[in-house]
Amino acid sequence: MQLFRLCFVDIIKSKCTCIEENNTKIQR
């Protein structure tokens, strides 16, 4: 099974938000 990673660009905050399989929200 592959790890699930959803990454999208938040235009309002001008950041890249990545949501990992463990429901951890990572903002860069």
Protein Blocks (a to p, Z undefined) as FASTA:
>chain_A
ZZdddddddfklopacdddfkopacdZZ
